Amino acid sequence: MTKTWLVARREFVENARTKGFWISIILGPLLILGSIGLMVFLQTKKDVRNFTVLDRTGWLAEAIEADFKAPDLGKILATFAGEESSEPAKQGENEALQRPAFLDAPTWKQIAKAYKEAKPKQRDQLESVGAMLLRPELAKIGRDFPMDQIPGMAKGMLKGLNVKEGDIKRAWSDLWSFREWWQGLSQEDRKGLTRRGWDSRFAYLPLQEDKPVSEKELDKRIKKGDLYAYFVLDDVQLSEPRIGRYVSKNVTDKALPRWYAGRATEVLRRKRIEKLGIGEGAAQQILMRASFTDKTFDASGKQKTVGFSDIAEKGAPVAFVIILFMSILMISQMLLTNTIEEKSNRIIEVLLSSVSPLQLMTGKIVGLALTGIAILGFYAVFAFAVISLAPTVLPQSAEILLKLNLQAILANPRYIGSFFLYFLTGYVFFASLLVAIGSVSNSLKDAQNLAQPVMVLLMVPYVASFMIVSDPNGTIARVLSYIPPFTPFIMMGRAGGPPPMIDYVITTVMLLITTVLCFYAAAKIFRVGILMTGKPPKVREILRWLRAPVGQVPQARE
């Protein structure tokens, strides 16, 4: 046992004392963070998609433009009603942008209060009311619009703000003040108060009204690079879904046509409703989507509403599976490479003059396991540091981290305990296979060819675990978790379930027994193959080594 520990310590020190080792484990997480940051940066620097519209309907392009330039009520609330200051931030001295009088109306005070306390989905609903009030087709509606015909979305929101049925008429008048205020603003005044999400990605370039433009001219502009794409709106039939064509050189990026089609859908839907003579309230009821309030059970067995952190916690095993797969693969490959290198350099022969093959193999596996644990420990400390410092460095990340509740996930004993159990057992299982392969190989090329079946054993459960996370206690998940080579990854993926305790017990016992047998078989191959040179042994010869008694060492072939 002492000699085994000496070999293990040698393997660990040989890796840990090199500068390259520490540079690699420090650069690893930094490169991951850098890659994420680079992707975010590149996304923000993505070329703006310049597009134009060739409108042959005479009205649709204008209506769509009005729709996607609708103001963001949330921005207005945050600027005027949601802040302590009554002056808009960085908006200049323009009198038109002073605090509007309508914000002092009772309804708007309730909206501002509700907006500050609302969740993101509820905020979207409040903002959509502002956009709705500015639609061109509501221009004929005024303060005295019949109360029973007030648009259903607005009426529903007013009831949601605890505005009484008898006061909805007055509340509608308060909301209408917003429309009048907005219509009185100049285009320059509106700048900064409109939704900016659309034009950060897409830039609409209107065509000159006094000069007809043909599709051939637009094609030339696309080929020259002056234009990214253009839409052709044909004679639209409200009974037909197709409204025209989209022309672009880029056939893979569908973000622009999806976005523009979504805006067109909203406009045409309102047109169809108007043509059919359906009231706004009735139309909203027809289009209303059914929904459920998601409930689950807490630790005491009582029902609770499902939050974002609950979803993140149940999906966290995916991240653990990825880390488990990468760590086992990386450390096992290090062991394989190390074994082949020492065998080709004849260092193995020197070591075997002092220790037995079993002690040498065990020491190498344990030593590299300690190396893997050290790397994982460093990554864990790095992850906790990033999570703790992120809100300070990037204040906008605080809300996201709060929703994810990553500290609770990383401190969950079920996840951490399962991870280390399956890391150790999975590593020993696959390390035993790879060290046996390394002992009978004379070059890295031979080892890679022989290791292909082992890689399949690693990949199958890794790929399956992504599906299993969504159904951790289903039949497929339970069946696969009882196949020992798959157990570490499948059971880690099921940890969010969590699986029944009987599954934990039986699969762990089966995995331990299989790991011991695999280790024992690898030791019998290692003691012969590590001293063998020349042509690699055939499968029949390796099987003969496995059948040989423990005390009998077959003659090594030169």
C-alpha positions in Angstrom: 0.0 0.0 0.0 2.9 2.3 0.8 4.4 1.7 -2.7 1.1 2.3 -4.3 0.8 5.6 -2.5 4.3 6.6 -3.6 3.4 5.9 -7.2 0.2 8.0 -6.8 2.1 10.8 -5.2 4.7 10.7 -8.0 2.0 10.9 -10.7 0.3 13.8 -8.9 3.5 15.7 -8.3 4.8 15.1 -11.9 1.7 16.9 -13.1 1.2 19.5 -10.4 4.8 20.9 -10.3 4.8 21.9 -14.0 4.0 25.4 -15.0 2.0 24.1 -18.0 -0.4 22.3 -15.7 -1.3 25.4 -13.7 -1.4 27.6 -16.8 -3.8 25.1 -18.4 -6.2 24.9 -15.4 -6.2 28.7 -14.9 -6.6 29.4 -18.6 -9.4 26.9 -18.9 -12.2 28.8 -17.0 -10.8 32.1 -18.3 -11.1 30.9 -21.9 -14.7 29.7 -21.2 -15.6 33.1 -19.7 -13.8 34.9 -22.5 -15.7 32.8 -25.1 -19.0 33.7 -23.5 -18.0 37.4 -23.3 -16.8 37.3 -26.9 -20.1 35.8 -28.1 -22.1 38.5 -26.3 -19.8 41.2 -27.7 -20.0 39.9 -31.2 -23.8 39.6 -30.9 -23.9 43.3 -30.0 -21.6 44.1 -32.9 -23.5 42.1 -35.4 -24.0 44.1 -38.6 -27.3 45.9 -38.7 -29.7 44.4 -41.3 -30.7 47.2 -43.7 -34.0 46.4 -45.4 -36.7 48.1 -47.3 -40.2 47.3 -48.4 -41.7 47.4 -51.9 -45.4 47.9 -51.0 -47.9 47.2 -53.7 -50.9 47.2 -51.3 -50.7 50.9 -50.7 -51.3 50.6 -46.9 -49.7 47.5 -45.3 -46.1 48.7 -45.1 -47.2 51.9 -43.4 -49.3 50.0 -40.9 -46.5 47.6 -40.1 -44.0 50.4 -39.6 -46.4 52.1 -37.2 -46.7 48.9 -35.3 -43.0 48.2 -34.8 -42.4 51.9 -33.9 -45.0 51.8 -31.1 -43.7 53.3 -27.9 -42.5 51.3 -25.0 -44.8 52.2 -22.2 -42.3 50.6 -19.7 -39.6 53.1 -20.7 -42.0 56.0 -20.2 -43.1 54.7 -16.8 -39.4 54.2 -15.8 -38.6 57.7 -17.0 -41.5 59.7 -15.6 -43.7 57.6 -13.3 -41.4 55.0 -11.9 -38.6 57.2 -10.7 -38.4 59.5 -7.7 -37.3 62.4 -9.9 -40.1 64.1 -11.8 -37.7 65.0 -14.6 -36.7 62.6 -17.4 -33.1 61.6 -17.2 -30.8 63.0 -19.9 -33.7 64.2 -22.0 -32.8 67.9 -22.3 -34.8 71.0 -21.5 -37.6 70.4 -24.1 -40.9 71.5 -22.5 -42.7 68.6 -24.3 -40.7 66.1 -22.3 -41.5 67.5 -18.9 -43.5 65.3 -16.7 -46.9 64.8 -18.4 -49.9 65.9 -16.3 -51.8 62.7 -17.0 -49.3 60.7 -14.8 -50.9 62.3 -11.8 -54.2 60.7 -12.6 -55.3 57.9 -10.2 -55.1 55.2 -12.9 -51.5 56.1 -13.9 -50.4 56.1 -10.3 -51.8 52.6 -10.0 -50.1 51.6 -13.3 -46.7 53.0 -12.1 -47.0 51.2 -8.8 -48.0 47.9 -10.5 -45.2 48.3 -13.1 -42.5 48.7 -10.4 -43.8 45.6 -8.6 -44.6 43.5 -11.7 -42.8 40.5 -13.0 -41.3 40.6 -16.5 -44.3 38.9 -18.1 -46.7 41.2 -16.3 -44.6 44.2 -17.5 -44.9 43.0 -21.0 -48.7 43.1 -20.6 -48.7 46.6 -19.3 -46.4 47.8 -22.1 -48.6 46.2 -24.7 -51.5 48.5 -23.6 -49.4 51.6 -24.5 -48.7 50.1 -27.9 -52.3 49.2 -28.4 -53.5 52.8 -27.7 -51.3 54.2 -30.5 -52.5 51.9 -33.3 -53.8 53.8 -36.3 -57.2 52.1 -36.3 -57.9 53.5 -32.8 -57.6 57.1 -34.1 -61.4 57.4 -34.3 -61.9 56.4 -30.7 -62.1 59.1 -28.1 -62.6 59.6 -24.4 -66.3 59.0 -24.8 -65.9 55.6 -26.4 -68.8 53.4 -25.1 -67.7 51.6 -22.0 -68.9 48.2 -23.2 -66.7 48.5 -26.3 -63.5 49.4 -24.4 -60.8 47.1 -25.8 -60.7 43.9 -23.8 -56.9 44.1 -23.1 -57.3 47.5 -21.6 -60.4 46.5 -19.6 -58.6 43.4 -18.3 -55.6 45.4 -17.2 -57.8 47.9 -15.4 -59.5 45.2 -13.5 -56.1 43.7 -12.7 -55.2 47.0 -11.2 -58.3 46.8 -8.9 -60.1 49.5 -10.8 -63.8 49.1 -10.0 -66.2 48.3 -12.8 -67.9 51.7 -12.2 -64.6 53.6 -12.5 -63.4 51.9 -15.7 -64.9 54.8 -17.8 -62.8 57.4 -15.9 -59.8 55.1 -16.0 -60.2 54.8 -19.8 -60.2 58.6 -20.0 -56.9 58.6 -18.0 -55.4 56.1 -20.4 -56.6 58.2 -23.4 -54.6 61.1 -22.0 -51.5 59.1 -22.7 -52.5 58.8 -26.4 -53.1 62.6 -26.7 -49.8 63.4 -25.0 -47.9 61.0 -27.3 -49.6 62.3 -30.5 -48.5 65.9 -29.5 -44.8 65.0 -29.4 -42.6 65.7 -32.3 -40.5 62.9 -33.8 -37.4 64.3 -32.1 -39.2 64.4 -28.7 -40.2 60.7 -29.1 -36.6 59.7 -29.6 -35.5 57.8 -26.5 -39.0 57.0 -25.4 -39.6 54.4 -28.2 -38.9 50.7 -28.2 -35.2 50.3 -29.3 -35.0 46.5 -29.5 -36.1 46.3 -33.2 -33.7 48.9 -34.6 -30.6 47.6 -32.9 -30.8 44.6 -35.2 -32.8 45.9 -38.2 -32.8 49.2 -40.0 -35.8 50.1 -42.1 -34.8 52.3 -45.1 -37.9 53.8 -46.7 -38.1 54.1 -50.5 -38.4 57.5 -52.1 -42.1 58.2 -52.7 -41.5 60.4 -55.8 -39.3 57.8 -57.5 -40.6 54.3 -58.5 -38.2 51.6 -57.6 -38.1 48.2 -59.4 -37.1 44.8 -58.0 -34.1 44.8 -60.4 -32.8 48.0 -58.8 -33.2 46.5 -55.3 -31.4 43.3 -56.5 -28.5 45.4 -57.6 -28.3 47.1 -54.2 -28.3 43.8 -52.4 -25.5 42.5 -54.7 -23.5 45.7 -54.1 -24.0 45.3 -50.3 -25.9 48.5 -49.8 -29.0 46.6 -48.8 -29.3 43.4 -46.8 -32.8 42.4 -48.0 -36.1 43.6 -49.1 -39.8 42.6 -48.8 -42.3 42.7 -51.6 -45.9 43.1 -50.3 -48.3 41.9 -53.0 -52.0 42.4 -53.3 -52.9 41.0 -49.8 -55.9 38.7 -49.5 -57.1 38.6 -45.9 -58.2 35.0 -46.4 -54.7 33.9 -47.5 -51.6 33.6 -45.2 -48.9 34.4 -47.9 -48.6 38.2 -48.4 -45.4 38.5 -50.5 -41.8 37.7 -50.9 -38.5 38.1 -49.0 -35.4 38.6 -51.1 -31.8 38.3 -49.6 -28.4 36.8 -50.3 -28.3 35.2 -46.8 -30.4 32.1 -46.8 -29.5 30.9 -43.3 -30.3 33.9 -41.0 -34.1 34.0 -40.7 -34.3 36.5 -37.9 -35.4 39.5 -40.1 -38.2 37.7 -42.0 -39.5 36.1 -38.8 -39.6 39.4 -37.0 -41.3 41.3 -39.9 -43.8 38.5 -40.5 -44.7 38.7 -36.8 -45.4 42.4 -37.1 -47.4 41.8 -40.3 -49.4 39.1 -38.6 -50.5 41.5 -35.8 -51.6 44.2 -38.4 -53.5 41.7 -40.6 -55.1 40.1 -37.6 -56.6 43.4 -36.5 -57.7 44.0 -40.1 -59.5 40.7 -40.3 -61.2 41.4 -37.0 -62.4 44.7 -38.2 -63.6 43.2 -41.5 -65.6 40.5 -39.7 -67.2 43.1 -37.5 -66.0 41.6 -34.3 -65.7 43.9 -31.3 -62.3 44.5 -29.7 -63.3 42.9 -26.5 -64.7 39.8 -28.2 -61.7 39.5 -30.4 -59.4 39.5 -27.4 -61.4 36.8 -25.8 -61.3 34.7 -29.0 -57.5 35.1 -29.3 -56.9 34.6 -25.6 -54.6 31.7 -24.9 -55.4 29.1 -22.2 -52.8 28.8 -19.5 -52.1 27.0 -16.3 -50.4 28.0 -13.1 -47.4 25.7 -12.7 -47.4 24.0 -9.3 -45.0 21.5 -7.7 -44.2 20.2 -4.2 -41.8 21.5 -1.7 -39.7 19.5 0.7 -42.6 19.1 3.1 -44.9 17.8 0.4 -47.1 20.9 0.1 -47.9 22.5 -3.2 -46.0 25.6 -4.3 -45.8 27.8 -7.4 -43.0 26.9 -9.8 -40.5 29.7 -10.1 -37.6 30.2 -12.5 -35.2 28.9 -9.8 -37.1 25.7 -9.6 -36.7 25.1 -13.3 -33.0 26.0 -13.2 -32.5 23.6 -10.3 -34.2 20.7 -12.1 -32.2 21.4 -15.3 -28.9 21.8 -13.4 -27.9 18.1 -13.8 -27.2 18.9 -17.5 -24.3 21.1 -16.5 -23.1 18.5 -14.0 -23.3 15.8 -16.7 -21.2 17.9 -19.1 -18.6 18.5 -16.4 -18.6 14.9 -15.4 -18.1 13.8 -19.0 -15.4 16.3 -19.7 -13.5 15.5 -16.5 -13.6 11.7 -16.9 -12.6 12.0 -20.6 -9.8 14.4 -19.9 -8.3 12.6 -16.9 -8.6 9.1 -18.5 -7.0 10.4 -21.7 -4.1 11.8 -19.6 -3.7 8.4 -18.0 -3.7 6.7 -21.5 -1.1 9.1 -22.9 1.1 8.9 -19.8 1.1 5.1 -19.9 2.1 4.9 -23.5 4.8 7.5 -23.1 6.4 5.7 -20.1 6.2 2.4 -21.9 7.9 3.8 -25.0 10.6 5.5 -23.0 11.3 2.3 -21.0 10.6 4.2 -17.7 8.0 1.4 -16.9 10.8 -1.2 -16.7 12.6 0.9 -14.1 9.5 1.4 -12.0 8.6 -2.3 -12.2 12.0 -3.1 -10.6 10.7 -1.5 -7.4 6.9 -2.1 -7.5 4.5 -4.7 -8.7 2.4 -4.2 -11.9 -0.7 -4.0 -9.7 0.8 -1.4 -7.4 2.0 0.6 -10.4 -1.4 0.6 -12.2 -3.3 1.4 -9.0 -0.9 4.2 -8.2 -1.2 5.7 -11.6 -5.0 5.7 -11.5 -5.1 7.1 -8.0 -2.5 9.8 -8.8 -4.3 11.1 -11.8 -7.6 10.9 -9.9 -6.1 13.3 -7.3 -5.0 15.5 -10.2 -8.6 15.5 -11.5 -10.0 16.3 -8.1 -7.6 19.2 -7.8 -8.7 20.6 -11.1 -12.4 20.2 -10.2 -11.8 21.9 -6.9 -10.1 24.8 -8.6 -13.0 25.1 -11.0 -15.5 25.0 -8.2 -13.7 27.8 -6.3 -13.5 29.8 -9.5 -17.2 29.3 -10.2 -18.2 30.5 -6.6 -15.9 33.5 -7.0 -17.5 34.5 -10.4 -21.0 34.1 -9.0 -20.1 36.2 -5.9 -18.3 39.0 -7.8 -20.5 39.1 -11.0 -23.2 41.4 -9.4 -20.5 43.9 -8.4 -18.7 43.9 -11.8 -21.8 43.5 -13.9 -24.8 44.9 -12.0 -27.2 43.8 -14.8 -26.3 40.2 -13.9 -27.6 40.4 -10.4 -31.2 39.8 -11.3 -30.3 36.9 -13.6 -28.2 35.2 -10.8 -31.0 35.8 -8.3 -33.5 34.0 -10.6 -31.1 31.1 -11.2 -30.2 30.8 -7.5 -26.8 29.2 -8.5 -25.5 29.3 -5.0 -28.2 27.0 -3.8 -27.6 24.7 -6.8 -23.9 24.4 -6.3 -24.4 23.8 -2.6 -27.1 21.2 -3.1 -25.7 18.0 -1.3 -27.6 15.7 -3.6 -25.9 17.2 -6.7 -22.4 17.5 -5.1 -22.6 14.1 -3.5 -23.8 12.4 -6.7 -21.2 14.2 -8.7 -18.2 13.1 -6.7 -19.6 9.5 -6.3 -20.1 9.1 -10.0 -16.8 11.0 -10.9 -14.8 8.5 -8.8 -16.6 5.4 -9.9 -16.9 6.4 -13.5 -13.3 7.5 -13.6 -12.0 4.3 -12.1 -14.2 2.2 -14.6 -13.1 4.0 -17.7 -9.5 4.6 -16.5 -9.1 0.9 -16.0 -10.2 0.2 -19.6 -7.9 2.9 -21.0 -4.9 1.9 -18.9 -5.3 -1.7 -20.1 -5.5 -0.4 -23.7 -2.4 1.8 -23.1 -0.4 -1.2 -21.7 -0.9 -3.3 -24.9 -0.3 -0.4 -27.3 3.1 0.7 -28.7 2.0 4.1 -30.0 -0.7 6.6 -29.5 -2.2 5.8 -32.9 -2.7 2.1 -31.8 -4.2 3.2 -28.6 -6.7 5.6 -30.3 -7.9 2.8 -32.6 -8.4 0.4 -29.6 -10.1 3.1 -27.6 -12.9 3.7 -30.0 -15.3 1.3 -28.4 -14.6 2.9 -25.0 -15.4 6.4 -26.5 -18.8 5.0 -27.7 -19.5 3.8 -24.1 -18.8 7.4 -23.0 -20.8 9.1 -25.7 -24.0 7.1 -25.7 -25.0 8.0 -22.0 -23.7 11.5 -22.4 -26.0 12.2 -25.4 -28.9 10.3 -23.8 -28.6 12.3 -20.5 -29.9 15.5 -22.2 -33.2 13.8 -22.9 -33.3 12.1 -19.6 -33.1 15.4 -17.6 -36.6 16.2 -18.9 -38.0 12.7 -17.8 -35.6 11.6 -15.0 -37.9 8.8 -13.7 -39.2 7.5 -17.0 -38.8 4.0 -18.2 -35.9 4.7 -20.5 -34.0 6.6 -17.8 -34.5 3.8 -15.3 -33.4 1.1 -17.8 -30.3 2.9 -18.9 -29.3 3.7 -15.3 -29.1 -0.1 -14.6 -26.4 -0.5 -17.3 -23.1 0.0 -15.4 -21.0 1.8 -18.0 -23.9 4.2 -18.4 -24.8 4.6 -14.8 -22.6 7.5 -13.8 -24.0 9.8 -16.5 -27.6 8.7 -16.4 -27.9 8.8 -12.7 -26.2 12.2 -12.6 -28.8 13.4 -15.2 -31.6 11.9 -13.1 -30.5 13.7 -9.9 -32.9 16.5 -10.4 -35.9 14.0 -10.2 -34.8 12.9 -7.8 -34.8 9.1 -8.5 -36.2 6.7 -5.9 -33.7 5.6 -3.2 -33.9 2.0 -4.4 -32.5 3.1 -7.8 -29.6 4.9 -6.1 -28.8 1.8 -4.0 -29.1 -0.9 -6.7 -27.3 1.1 -9.4 -24.5 2.1 -7.1 -24.0 -1.5 -6.0 -24.0 -2.7 -9.6 -21.6 0.0 -10.6 -19.2 -0.7 -7.7 -19.2 -4.5 -8.5 -18.6 -3.8 -12.2 -15.9 -1.3 -11.5 -14.0 -3.8 -9.2 -14.3 -6.5 -11.9 -13.1 -4.1 -14.6 -10.2 -3.0 -12.4 -9.3 -6.6 -11.7 -9.4 -7.5 -15.4 -7.4 -4.4 -16.4 -4.7 -5.4 -13.8 -4.3 -8.9 -15.3 -3.9 -7.3 -18.8 -1.6 -4.6 -17.5 0.9 -6.9 -15.8 1.6 -8.6 -19.1 1.0 -6.0 -21.7 3.1 -3.3 -20.1 6.3 -5.2 -20.8 5.4 -6.4 -24.2 6.8 -4.8 -27.3 6.5 -5.4 -31.0 3.2 -6.3 -32.6 0.1 -5.6 -30.4 -1.5 -8.8 -29.0 -4.7 -10.2 -30.6 -8.0 -10.4 -28.7 -7.6 -14.2 -28.3 -4.3 -13.7 -26.5 -5.7 -11.0 -24.2 -8.5 -13.3 -23.3 -5.9 -15.9 -22.4 -4.3 -13.5 -20.0 -7.7 -12.8 -18.3 -8.2 -16.5 -17.7 -4.8 -17.0 -16.2 -4.6 -17.4 -12.4 -3.6 -14.4 -10.4 -0.3 -15.8 -9.4 0.6 -16.9 -12.9 2.1 -14.4 -15.3 2.1 -15.5 -18.9 5.3 -15.1 -20.8 5.6 -11.6 -22.3 6.2 -11.8 -26.1 9.1 -9.7 -27.4 
